[in-house]
Amino acid sequence: MFVVAGALSLLVVFGARLLERLPLSNSVVYLATGVLLGASGLVSLGPVRDATVVEHLAEVAVIVSLFTVGLKWRNPLRSAGEWPAPVRLATVGMALTIGAVALVGHSLLGLPLGATVLLGAVLAPTDPVLASEVQVRDPTDRDAVRHALSGEAGLNDGLAFPFVMLGLGLLGLHPSGEAGFANLWAGGSFGPLGWLGWDLAWSVAVGLMAGGLVGNLVGHAVVSLHRRGRDVVGLNEFLVLGCVALSYGVAELAYAYGFLSVFAAGWALRRVELGAAGHSPEPPRMPEEATGNKDAERENAAQAPGLAAERLMASLLGFNDQLERILEAAVVVVVGALLAAGYWTVEVLWLAPILFLVVRPLAVAACLAGAETSRGEKALVGWFGIRGVGSVYYLAYAFGHGFAGEAAQQLAALVLSLVAISIVAHGISVTPLMKRYEGRRAV
């Protein structure tokens, strides 16, 4: 396993140039590696048996990626032209997808109602981890397609949670006891008012507010230190991990959605940095120019907290990107190993075209009707509804809360097969399609 891990890591490094020229992504290589490891017996996993391991691995990968998306998302709340498309995709588009998948699952797959709702909720969110090549590349990127896909992935991984809870509730498996800080559920029972009040309204709103509060407080604390001449750039790893863990944990303790909280924390942290940069005086020189002179560096940082904050944000993004790549490799290798263990179904050969070529494009067209996006941009957004690590997390979460039996095995095969097809189909098409799109924009 050490040999395999070392070889795969070096392959990513030395094969980067080759992958840039070929219509392939790193995720396709990871998936193939996982299949080989599973087929050889070096890795033996089961989505139900090892649900806790798979759940926590995917959970960490998603929250790190969501924090990265939040850091890159610089839009203020009052920015009327940049929020509508992502919000429509993450709400109306996701709800339409859940309904369509549930209908297909009930009518064509013969699944019970609770399982069909759960299937729709698991497959509805687009992925913030595997979609890095179609997301905003840096905080100044204003491309309409990348903007829409990034905002959608940042929001809908958390907004799918209420529907996962609904599916579990219809199956009699709602985890109402996890609201440990108060007796939120009368007698521990699940009901429509409880779902609307707590799983939907409370958990979404409090998740966003908790993350925004943590990111705002951490951001102002960092700026305050810079004003006093104390540079924390060298501790960026601890800042990332602390902000991610704190925002996620606070939301979970309040029976809210940690995924939304982490995204909001990254966004709020970035907004504080932009506020500092927008009100900072012009410095006599950048801190880097005072090489070897700590006193001068502290003086410059105190005079220009905005510049110091910008330097910190660049450092945070660099660390996040590296951590995200490592976690992406681990999760996709696990998906490949699970496929090799027999969690593959031929039903996906007709279900995948329905999801990717019918349901997703129609949902995008419906929720972006009237938006200021061209037909080509809508087509790209409709195609790049990548399913991946978020779906793996929700599947493992359901198994960890008692979902078992024949329906669970069927869902595992369907979801893992669709994730694999998405990794391959979108991984092969992303480079040529985005190059063609960017080439047309440049003309």
C-alpha positions in Angstrom: 0.0 0.0 0.0 2.9 2.4 0.7 4.3 1.5 -2.8 0.9 2.2 -4.4 0.4 5.5 -2.5 3.9 6.7 -3.4 3.6 5.7 -7.0 0.2 7.3 -7.4 1.5 10.6 -5.8 4.5 10.7 -8.0 2.4 9.9 -11.1 0.3 13.0 -10.3 3.4 15.1 -10.2 5.3 13.8 -13.2 2.2 13.0 -15.3 0.6 16.4 -14.9 1.9 17.7 -18.2 0.6 14.5 -20.0 -2.8 14.8 -18.4 -3.0 18.4 -19.5 -2.6 17.3 -23.1 -5.0 14.3 -22.8 -8.7 14.5 -22.3 -8.3 13.0 -18.8 -8.5 14.3 -15.2 -6.6 13.1 -12.1 -9.9 11.7 -10.8 -10.0 9.2 -13.7 -6.5 7.9 -12.7 -7.6 7.7 -9.0 -10.7 5.7 -10.0 -8.8 3.3 -12.1 -6.3 2.8 -9.3 -9.1 2.1 -6.8 -10.6 -0.5 -9.1 -7.2 -2.3 -9.5 -6.7 -2.2 -5.7 -10.1 -3.6 -5.1 -9.8 -6.3 -7.7 -6.4 -7.4 -6.4 -7.7 -7.6 -2.8 -5.3 -5.0 -1.4 -8.3 -2.9 -0.4 -11.5 -4.6 0.8 -14.4 -2.3 1.6 -18.1 -2.4 1.7 -20.3 0.7 1.7 -22.6 -0.7 4.4 -20.1 -2.6 6.5 -17.6 0.3 6.4 -20.1 3.1 6.3 -18.5 5.0 9.2 -15.0 5.1 7.6 -16.4 6.1 4.1 -18.7 8.7 5.7 -16.0 10.5 7.7 -13.4 10.4 4.8 -15.9 11.9 2.4 -17.1 14.4 5.0 -13.7 15.8 5.6 -13.1 16.1 1.8 -16.3 18.0 1.3 -15.9 20.5 4.1 -12.3 21.3 3.0 -13.5 21.9 -0.6 -16.5 24.0 0.5 -14.2 26.2 2.6 -12.1 26.7 -0.5 -15.1 27.6 -2.6 -16.2 30.1 0.0 -12.7 31.7 0.1 -12.9 32.2 -3.7 -16.4 33.5 -3.6 -15.9 37.3 -3.2 -19.5 38.5 -4.0 -21.2 40.7 -1.4 -24.8 39.9 -0.5 -26.0 43.1 -2.2 -24.4 42.0 -5.5 -27.7 41.5 -7.4 -26.2 40.2 -10.6 -24.0 37.4 -9.3 -26.1 35.5 -6.7 -29.3 34.7 -8.6 -28.0 32.0 -10.9 -26.1 29.9 -8.2 -29.0 30.3 -5.8 -31.6 29.2 -8.4 -29.4 26.2 -9.3 -28.9 25.2 -5.7 -32.6 25.5 -4.8 -35.1 25.3 -7.7 -32.7 23.2 -9.8 -31.9 20.8 -7.0 -35.6 20.4 -6.0 -36.5 19.6 -9.6 -33.7 17.1 -9.8 -34.8 15.4 -6.6 -38.3 15.2 -7.8 -37.4 13.8 -11.2 -35.0 11.2 -9.8 -37.5 10.1 -7.2 -40.1 9.7 -9.9 -37.7 7.6 -12.0 -36.7 5.5 -8.9 -40.4 4.8 -8.0 -41.7 4.1 -11.5 -38.8 2.4 -13.2 -36.8 0.9 -10.4 -39.6 -0.1 -8.1 -38.1 1.5 -5.0 -40.3 2.4 -2.0 -41.2 6.1 -1.5 -38.6 6.8 1.3 -35.8 5.2 -0.7 -36.7 7.1 -3.9 -36.6 10.4 -2.0 -33.3 9.4 -0.5 -31.9 8.4 -3.9 -32.9 11.8 -5.3 -31.4 13.7 -2.4 -28.1 11.7 -2.6 -27.8 12.3 -6.3 -29.0 15.9 -6.5 -26.0 17.9 -5.2 -23.2 18.7 -7.6 -19.7 18.1 -6.4 -17.3 20.8 -5.1 -14.4 18.4 -4.9 -14.3 16.8 -8.4 -15.5 20.0 -10.1 -12.4 22.0 -9.3 -11.6 22.4 -13.1 -14.9 24.1 -13.8 -15.0 26.3 -10.7 -13.7 29.8 -10.3 -9.9 29.6 -10.6 -9.1 32.5 -8.3 -11.0 35.2 -6.4 -10.9 37.6 -9.4 -12.5 35.1 -11.8 -15.9 36.5 -13.0 -16.7 33.9 -15.7 -20.4 33.2 -15.8 -20.2 29.4 -16.1 -17.5 29.0 -13.5 -19.3 31.4 -11.2 -22.6 29.5 -11.5 -21.1 26.1 -11.0 -19.0 27.2 -8.0 -21.8 28.9 -6.2 -24.2 26.0 -6.9 -21.7 23.4 -5.5 -21.0 25.6 -2.5 -24.6 25.8 -1.5 -26.3 22.6 -2.6 -24.1 20.2 -0.7 -25.7 21.6 2.4 -29.2 22.3 1.0 -29.5 18.6 0.0 -29.4 17.6 3.7 -33.1 18.4 4.5 -34.2 16.0 1.7 -31.8 13.3 3.0 -33.5 13.8 6.3 -36.9 13.6 4.7 -36.0 10.3 3.0 -34.7 8.8 6.2 -37.9 10.1 8.0 -40.1 8.4 5.5 -38.1 5.2 6.1 -38.6 5.5 9.8 -34.9 6.2 10.3 -34.8 10.0 11.0 -31.9 10.8 13.5 -34.0 13.0 15.7 -31.9 12.0 18.8 -28.9 13.9 17.4 -30.5 17.2 18.4 -28.9 16.7 21.8 -28.8 20.2 23.1 -32.6 20.4 23.4 -35.7 18.2 23.0 -36.5 19.4 19.5 -38.7 16.6 18.6 -41.8 15.9 20.7 -41.3 12.4 21.9 -38.5 11.9 19.5 -40.9 11.5 16.6 -40.6 12.7 13.0 -43.3 14.7 11.4 -44.0 17.2 8.6 -44.0 20.2 11.0 -40.8 19.0 12.6 -39.1 18.5 9.2 -40.2 22.0 7.9 -39.3 23.7 11.1 -36.1 22.1 12.1 -34.6 20.2 9.2 -35.4 22.9 6.7 -35.8 26.3 8.2 -33.7 26.1 11.4 -30.9 23.9 10.2 -30.3 25.9 6.9 -30.6 29.4 8.5 -28.5 28.6 11.6 -25.9 26.8 9.5 -25.4 29.8 7.3 -25.4 32.2 10.3 -23.0 30.1 12.4 -20.5 29.9 9.6 -20.8 33.6 8.8 -20.3 34.5 12.4 -17.2 32.3 12.8 -15.6 33.5 9.6 -16.3 37.1 10.4 -14.8 36.9 13.9 -11.7 35.0 12.8 -11.2 37.4 9.9 -11.4 40.5 12.2 -9.1 38.8 14.7 -6.5 38.3 11.9 -6.8 41.8 10.6 -6.5 43.1 14.2 -3.3 41.2 14.6 -1.9 42.6 11.4 -2.8 46.1 12.6 -0.6 45.5 15.6 2.3 44.3 13.4 1.8 40.5 14.1 2.0 38.4 11.0 0.2 35.0 11.1 0.9 33.9 7.6 3.3 31.2 8.7 0.4 29.6 10.7 -2.0 29.4 7.8 -2.5 25.7 8.2 -3.8 26.1 11.7 -6.0 29.0 10.7 -7.6 26.9 8.0 -8.1 23.8 10.1 -9.3 25.9 13.1 -11.8 27.9 11.1 -13.1 24.8 9.3 -13.4 22.7 12.4 -14.9 25.5 14.5 -17.6 26.5 12.0 -18.5 22.9 11.3 -18.6 21.9 15.0 -20.7 25.0 16.1 -23.3 24.2 13.4 -23.5 20.6 14.3 -23.9 21.4 18.0 -26.8 23.7 17.1 -28.5 20.9 15.0 -27.6 22.9 11.8 -25.9 21.9 8.6 -22.1 22.0 8.8 -21.6 22.0 5.1 -23.4 25.3 4.7 -21.6 26.7 7.8 -18.1 25.9 6.3 -19.0 27.5 3.0 -20.3 30.6 4.8 -17.2 30.8 7.0 -14.9 30.8 4.0 -17.0 33.5 2.3 -17.2 35.7 5.4 -13.4 35.4 6.0 -12.9 36.6 2.4 -15.3 39.4 2.8 -13.4 40.7 5.9 -10.2 40.6 3.9 -11.7 42.6 1.1 -13.0 45.1 3.6 -9.6 45.5 5.1 -8.0 45.9 1.6 -10.6 48.4 0.6 -9.9 50.7 3.5 -6.1 50.4 3.9 -3.8 53.3 3.2 -1.2 53.1 0.5 2.0 51.6 2.0 5.5 52.7 1.3 6.5 49.2 0.3 5.2 45.6 0.4 6.1 43.6 3.5 8.2 41.2 1.3 10.5 44.1 0.4 11.7 44.4 3.9 13.8 41.2 3.7 15.4 40.2 6.9 14.1 43.2 8.8 11.3 42.0 11.1 10.6 45.4 12.6 10.1 46.9 9.1 7.8 43.9 8.2 5.7 44.5 11.3 5.5 48.3 10.5 4.4 47.6 7.0 1.8 45.1 8.1 0.4 47.6 10.6 0.2 50.3 7.9 -1.4 48.0 5.4 -3.6 45.4 7.0 -5.3 44.9 3.6 -2.1 43.9 1.9 -1.2 41.5 4.7 -4.7 40.0 4.6 -4.5 39.5 0.9 -1.2 37.7 1.3 -2.7 35.6 4.0 -5.7 34.7 1.8 -3.4 33.6 -1.0 -1.5 31.4 1.5 -4.8 29.9 2.8 -5.9 29.0 -0.8 -2.6 27.4 -1.5 -2.8 25.1 1.5 -6.5 24.4 0.9 -5.9 23.4 -2.7 -3.2 20.9 -1.6 -5.3 19.4 1.1 -8.2 19.1 -1.2 -6.2 17.2 -3.8 -5.0 14.7 -1.3 -8.5 14.1 0.1 -9.9 13.9 -3.5 -7.5 11.1 -4.3 -8.3 9.1 -1.2 -12.1 9.3 -1.7 -12.0 8.4 -5.4 -9.7 5.5 -4.8 -12.2 4.2 -2.2 -15.0 4.6 -4.8 -13.0 2.5 -7.3 -12.4 -0.1 -4.7 -16.1 -0.3 -3.8 -16.9 -0.7 -7.5 -14.5 -3.6 -7.7 -16.2 -5.2 -4.7 -19.3 -5.7 -6.9 -21.2 -2.4 -6.3 -22.0 -1.9 -10.0 -25.3 -2.3 -11.8 -26.2 -2.4 -15.5 -29.3 -0.3 -14.7 -26.9 2.7 -14.6 -26.5 2.4 -18.4 -29.9 3.8 -18.9 -30.2 5.8 -15.7 -27.0 7.8 -16.3 -28.2 9.3 -19.7 -31.5 10.2 -18.1 -29.8 12.0 -15.2 -27.0 13.7 -17.2 -28.7 14.3 -20.5 -32.3 14.9 -19.6 -32.9 15.7 -15.9 -29.9 18.0 -15.3 -30.2 20.1 -18.6 -34.0 20.5 -18.2 -33.6 21.5 -14.5 -30.9 24.1 -15.5 -33.0 25.4 -18.3 -36.0 25.8 -16.0 -34.3 27.5 -13.2 -32.1 29.8 -15.4 -35.0 30.9 -17.6 -34.8 34.6 -18.1 -31.3 34.8 -16.7 -28.6 36.8 -18.5 -26.7 33.7 -19.7 -26.3 32.6 -23.3 -27.5 29.3 -24.7 -24.0 28.0 -24.8 -23.3 28.9 -21.1 -26.6 27.2 -20.1 -25.5 24.1 -22.0 -22.2 23.9 -20.2 -23.8 24.4 -16.8 -26.3 21.7 -17.7 -23.6 19.2 -18.7 -21.2 19.8 -15.8 -23.6 18.6 -13.0 -20.8 16.5 -11.6 -21.7 13.9 -9.0 -19.0 12.7 -6.7 -17.8 13.0 -3.1 -20.9 14.7 -1.8 -23.1 11.8 -3.0 -20.7 9.3 -1.5 -21.0 11.1 1.9 -24.8 11.2 1.9 -25.0 7.5 0.9 -22.7 6.5 3.8 -24.6 8.8 6.1 -27.8 7.0 5.4 -26.2 3.6 5.9 -24.7 4.8 9.2 -28.2 5.7 10.4 -29.7 2.3 9.9 -30.6 2.2 6.2 -30.0 -1.5 5.2 -31.4 -4.4 3.3 -32.0 -5.0 -0.4 -33.0 -1.4 -1.1 -29.8 -0.2 0.5 -27.7 -2.5 -1.6 -29.5 -1.3 -4.7 -29.0 2.3 -3.8 -25.3 1.7 -3.2 -24.8 0.1 -6.6 -26.8 2.9 -8.4 -25.0 5.8 -6.6 -21.5 4.4 -6.9 -22.0 3.5 -10.5 -23.3 7.0 -11.4 -20.4 8.6 -9.5 -18.0 6.5 -11.5 -19.7 7.4 -14.8 -19.7 11.0 -13.9 -16.0 10.9 -13.0 -15.1 9.4 -16.4 -17.6 11.3 -18.6 -17.0 14.7 -17.1 -13.3 14.0 -16.6 -12.8 13.2 -20.3 -14.9 16.1 -21.5 -13.9 18.9 -19.2 -10.6 19.9 -20.8 -11.7 20.1 -24.5 -15.1 21.7 -23.6 -13.6 24.4 -21.3 -10.8 25.1 -23.8 -13.3 25.6 -26.6 -15.5 27.7 -24.4 -12.6 29.9 -23.2 -11.3 30.2 -26.8 -14.7 31.5 -28.0 -14.8 34.0 -25.1 -11.4 35.3 -26.0 -12.4 36.1 -29.6 
